[in-house]
Amino acid sequence: VGINVGAAVALAKEMGPGHTIVTVLCDSGTRYQSRLFNRQWLEEKGLLPD
C-alpha cells in the first residue's frame, strides 16, 4: 500500500468513527489491484470498515 494510503488508515484508526479522511492516489491504481481493490486482502489486513 502506498504511503498516503497507509497514513490515511493510521489516521483513521487514531481518530476513530465519525470522521472523514481524504487522500489522493497519484496513479491509475493498476499497481494496487491485488491489494487495494482486493476485498479479501483488505479484510486480512483489517482495513475494511466495520
SELO-968719 format. One line per field, with one value per residue: residue number from 1; residue in three letters; x, z, y of N, C-alpha, C, O in turn. Coordinates in nm, 4 decimals. Each point is the difference from the previous one (the first is absolute). Layout:
<nodes>
resi <- [NUM,...]
resn <- [ala,...]
n.px <- [X,...]
n.pz <- [Z,...]
n.py <- [Y,...]
ca.px <- [X,...]
ca.pz <- [Z,...]
ca.py <- [Y,...]
c.px <- [X,...]
c.pz <- [Z,...]
c.py <- [Y,...]
o.px <- [X,...]
o.pz <- [Z,...]
o.py <- [Y,...]
</nodes>
This chain:
<nodes>
resi <- [1,2,3,4,5,6,7,8,9,10,11,12,13,14,15,16,17,18,19,20,21,22,23,24,25,26,27,28,29,30,31,32,33,34,35,36,37,38,39,40,41,42,43,44,45,46,47,48,49,50]
resn <- [val,gly,ile,asn,val,gly,ala,ala,val,ala,leu,ala,lys,glu,met,gly,pro,gly,his,thr,ile,val,thr,val,leu,cys,asp,ser,gly,thr,arg,tyr,gln,ser,arg,leu,phe,asn,arg,gln,trp,leu,glu,glu,lys,gly,leu,leu,pro,asp]
n.px <- [0.0853,-0.1431,0.1801,-0.0282,0.0560,0.2117,0.0837,-0.0415,0.1261,0.2069,0.0156,-0.0087,0.1890,0.1458,-0.0323,0.0659,-0.1249,-0.1033,0.1531,0.0512,0.0216,0.1202,-0.0463,0.2120,-0.1637,0.2081,-0.1475,0.0997,0.1934,0.0800,0.0857,-0.1857,0.0508,0.2229,0.0166,0.1144,0.0872,0.1594,-0.1968,0.0338,0.0679,-0.1574,-0.1161,0.0934,-0.0460,-0.1835,0.0109,-0.0626,-0.1193,0.0075]
n.pz <- [0.0000,-0.1393,-0.0732,-0.2159,-0.1460,-0.0636,-0.1423,-0.2172,-0.1011,-0.0710,-0.1918,-0.1901,-0.0552,-0.1165,-0.2211,-0.1170,0.1262,-0.1961,-0.0615,-0.0473,-0.1119,-0.0118,-0.1553,-0.0143,-0.1292,0.0761,0.0717,-0.1627,0.1070,-0.1922,0.0579,-0.0364,-0.2177,-0.0072,-0.0444,-0.0967,-0.1797,0.1559,-0.0975,-0.1648,-0.2008,-0.1400,-0.1153,-0.1862,-0.1621,-0.0434,-0.2101,0.0744,-0.1524,0.1850]
n.py <- [-0.1173,0.0989,0.1116,0.0523,-0.1599,-0.0365,0.1525,-0.0362,-0.1556,0.0484,0.1146,-0.1191,-0.1056,0.1236,0.0268,-0.1786,-0.1398,-0.0454,-0.1514,0.2121,-0.1945,0.1886,-0.1564,0.0657,-0.0862,-0.0262,-0.1520,-0.1147,-0.0034,0.0827,0.1982,0.1203,-0.0157,-0.0079,0.2188,0.1637,-0.1018,-0.0116,-0.0488,-0.1487,0.0746,0.0825,-0.1558,-0.0864,0.1480,-0.1226,-0.0804,-0.2026,0.1152,0.1239]
ca.px <- [-0.0853,0.0785,0.0190,-0.1153,-0.1086,0.0395,-0.0175,-0.1439,-0.0510,0.0493,-0.0727,-0.1385,-0.0013,0.0262,-0.1130,-0.1190,-0.1207,-0.0644,0.0855,0.0273,0.1374,0.0126,0.1358,0.0032,0.0869,0.0610,0.0155,-0.1253,-0.0418,0.0308,0.1010,-0.0639,-0.1121,0.0032,-0.0085,-0.0970,-0.1306,-0.0226,-0.0745,0.0581,0.1251,-0.0364,-0.0548,0.1113,0.0807,-0.0837,-0.0188,-0.1383,-0.0801,-0.0843]
ca.pz <- [0.0000,-0.0062,0.1263,0.0334,0.0433,0.1321,0.0943,0.0156,0.0844,0.1362,0.0526,0.0230,0.1222,0.1115,0.0181,0.0344,-0.0822,-0.0078,-0.0665,-0.1411,-0.0420,-0.1453,-0.0524,-0.1462,-0.0612,-0.1103,-0.1211,-0.0446,0.0911,-0.0503,0.0876,0.1247,-0.0271,0.0817,0.1412,0.0340,-0.0561,0.0314,0.1266,0.0910,0.0515,0.0907,0.1214,0.0722,0.0590,0.0897,-0.0613,-0.0408,0.1064,0.0763]
ca.py <- [0.1173,0.1228,0.0710,0.0838,-0.0882,-0.0479,0.1105,0.0230,-0.1088,0.0234,0.1149,-0.0429,-0.0807,0.0915,0.0911,-0.0768,0.0168,0.1297,0.0976,-0.0261,0.0262,-0.0041,-0.0027,-0.0048,-0.1002,0.0747,-0.0803,-0.0608,-0.1051,-0.1341,-0.0609,-0.0413,-0.0886,-0.1216,0.0376,0.1035,-0.0329,-0.1407,-0.0018,-0.0993,0.0558,0.1084,-0.0615,-0.0619,0.1070,0.0795,0.1314,0.0218,0.0622,-0.0938]
c.px <- [0.0894,0.0032,-0.1207,-0.1192,0.0302,-0.0196,-0.1480,-0.0622,0.0429,-0.0757,-0.1447,-0.0108,0.0204,-0.1214,-0.1271,-0.1185,-0.0509,0.0820,0.0211,0.1435,0.0053,0.1476,-0.0080,0.0966,0.0513,0.0283,-0.1325,-0.0509,0.0334,0.1038,-0.0622,-0.1113,-0.0013,-0.0151,-0.1167,-0.1407,-0.0364,-0.0628,0.0604,0.1286,-0.0291,-0.0528,0.1110,0.0849,-0.0796,-0.0305,-0.1421,-0.0760,-0.0862,-0.1423]
c.pz <- [0.0000,0.1332,0.0355,0.0456,0.1398,0.1065,0.0246,0.0896,0.1451,0.0655,0.0318,0.1275,0.1229,0.0303,0.0421,-0.0899,-0.0001,-0.0652,-0.1453,-0.0307,-0.1512,-0.0355,-0.1512,-0.0441,-0.1299,-0.1237,-0.0314,0.0927,-0.0467,0.0862,0.1251,-0.0193,0.0888,0.1483,0.0246,-0.0503,0.0254,0.1390,0.1007,0.0631,0.1013,0.1324,0.0853,0.0725,0.0961,-0.0533,-0.0491,0.1133,0.0691,-0.0484]
c.py <- [0.1229,0.0731,0.0855,-0.0836,-0.0531,0.1067,0.0282,-0.1068,0.0210,0.1157,-0.0368,-0.0827,0.0877,0.0881,-0.0723,0.0321,0.1438,0.1089,-0.0417,0.0386,-0.0165,-0.0037,-0.0132,-0.1089,0.0600,-0.0836,-0.0679,-0.1089,-0.1400,-0.0707,-0.0601,-0.1026,-0.1238,0.0307,0.0948,-0.0325,-0.1460,-0.0089,-0.0979,0.0544,0.1104,-0.0549,-0.0612,0.1043,0.0874,0.1382,0.0258,0.0680,-0.1050,0.0002]
o.px <- [0.1037,-0.0835,-0.0356,-0.0748,-0.0881,-0.0474,-0.0397,-0.0847,-0.0809,-0.0375,-0.0538,-0.0942,-0.0610,-0.0333,-0.0822,0.0110,0.0278,-0.0396,-0.0160,0.0472,-0.0547,0.0809,-0.1046,0.1153,-0.0784,0.0814,-0.1007,-0.1146,-0.0246,0.0009,0.0630,-0.0692,-0.1071,-0.0140,-0.1016,-0.0982,-0.0907,0.0674,0.0083,0.0196,0.0620,0.0333,0.0006,0.0559,0.0546,-0.0175,-0.0277,0.0257,-0.0376,-0.0835]
o.pz <- [0.0663,0.0873,0.1174,0.0880,0.0858,0.1098,0.1130,0.0838,0.0916,0.1170,0.1025,0.0774,0.1043,0.1164,0.0726,-0.0947,0.0911,0.0027,-0.0350,0.0401,-0.0547,0.0586,-0.0536,0.0428,-0.0877,-0.0838,0.0651,-0.0144,0.0726,0.0071,0.0677,0.0960,0.0392,0.0809,0.0563,0.0653,-0.0642,0.1011,0.1188,0.1208,0.1062,0.1070,0.1221,0.1060,0.0592,0.0775,-0.0552,0.1174,-0.0605,0.0533]
o.py <- [0.0019,-0.0235,0.0097,0.0426,-0.0040,-0.0292,0.0285,0.0309,-0.0145,-0.0082,0.0416,0.0172,-0.0235,0.0226,0.0559,0.0780,0.0781,0.1166,-0.1170,0.1064,-0.0958,0.0720,-0.0367,-0.0033,0.0362,0.0386,0.0276,-0.0425,-0.0964,-0.1229,-0.0813,-0.0340,-0.0461,-0.0917,-0.0407,0.0354,-0.0530,0.0194,0.0312,-0.0135,0.0057,0.0511,0.0161,-0.0284,0.0931,0.0941,0.1066,-0.0270,-0.1004,-0.0730]
</nodes>
